[in-house]
Amino acid sequence: MVREVDSELLLLDTEADRIHQLNRTASFIWQRCDGDQSADEIAQMIATEFAVDSKTAMRDVVDTLGKLQALNLVAEVPEDGHGQQQT
């Protein structure tokens, strides 16, 4: 279950019996983890949306995806055949 509150997401993780609160940046990233966007594409969107440099945006995406994967909130999708890792 997902609820949006003031540009942040609350995720109910029924398997772990936990509620996760994602800040605005993490919420933005999580909402784009649909298997169609690569980490690079999400980082480009972050750079534009939050007016940060591409290096900072990529670091935020990689860190956030790592945390979300560790919590089993997203799964890594194999490469798409074009050499790009999907999220």
Beta strands, then each sheet from edge to edge (+ up, - down):
strand 1: 2-5
strand 2: 8-13
strand 3: 18-22
sheet 1: 1+ 2- 3+
end
